[in-house]
Amino acid sequence: MNRYMALTNNADDQPLFVDTSAPLHILLDTAGYRIRAVTQLLENLAMRGDIPSESVVLQDFAQLCCISLRDGCDVLDVIARRLDAEPA
């Protein structure tokens, strides 16, 4: 595995990378932070009543959630690969 792995949802002009050799607890905190942020946002929306929105706003909101969730999943993938590579 390369030391630096590009995130899936990278911008073309300035990509972000994950240091695959970072300590596992740092990687887990990083993934958890992104996933919990989206979860909190979605839970807050779920507690509200009727939320009128235009389809463009809804599309932008969904994209925002997807980026954070994908980043978290990318980091979890690095953790899984590291754990799989450790001797039993």
C-alpha positions in Angstrom: 0.0 0.0 0.0 1.3 3.4 -0.9 2.1 5.8 2.0 -0.4 8.4 0.7 -3.7 7.4 -0.7 -5.9 10.0 -2.5 -9.4 10.4 -1.2 -12.1 9.3 -3.6 -14.0 12.6 -3.7 -10.9 14.8 -4.5 -11.0 18.1 -6.2 -9.0 18.1 -9.4 -6.9 21.1 -8.6 -5.9 20.3 -4.9 -6.4 16.7 -4.0 -6.3 15.5 -0.4 -4.5 12.4 0.8 -4.6 10.0 3.7 -1.3 9.0 5.4 -1.8 5.3 5.4 1.1 4.9 7.9 -0.6 7.1 10.5 -1.4 5.4 13.8 -4.6 3.5 13.7 -6.2 5.4 16.5 -5.6 8.7 14.6 -7.1 7.2 11.4 -10.1 5.9 13.4 -10.7 9.3 15.0 -10.5 10.9 11.5 -13.0 8.6 10.0 -15.3 8.7 13.0 -15.3 12.5 13.0 -16.5 12.7 9.4 -19.2 10.1 9.8 -20.5 11.5 13.1 -20.7 15.0 11.6 -23.0 13.8 8.8 -24.9 11.7 11.2 -25.5 14.6 13.6 -26.6 16.8 10.7 -29.1 14.2 9.4 -30.5 13.5 12.8 -31.1 17.2 13.3 -33.0 17.4 10.0 -35.0 14.3 10.9 -36.2 15.9 14.1 -37.6 18.9 12.2 -41.1 19.0 10.7 -41.7 19.9 7.1 -38.6 21.3 5.4 -39.4 22.9 2.1 -36.5 23.0 -0.3 -35.7 23.3 -3.9 -34.3 20.3 -5.7 -31.0 22.2 -6.4 -30.6 22.8 -2.6 -31.4 19.2 -1.9 -28.9 18.0 -4.5 -26.2 20.3 -2.9 -27.0 19.0 0.5 -26.8 15.4 -0.6 -23.4 16.1 -2.2 -22.1 17.6 1.0 -23.2 14.6 3.0 -21.7 12.2 0.4 -18.3 13.9 0.4 -17.9 13.6 4.2 -19.2 10.0 4.3 -16.9 8.9 1.4 -13.9 10.5 3.2 -14.8 8.6 6.3 -15.2 5.3 4.4 -11.9 5.9 2.6 -10.1 6.2 5.9 -11.9 3.1 7.3 -10.7 1.2 4.2 -7.1 2.2 5.0 -7.7 0.9 8.6 -9.1 -2.4 7.3 -6.1 -2.9 4.9 -3.7 -2.2 7.7 -5.4 -4.7 10.0 -5.5 -7.3 7.3 -1.8 -6.9 6.6 -0.9 -7.5 10.3 0.4 -10.9 11.2 -2.2 -13.1 12.9 
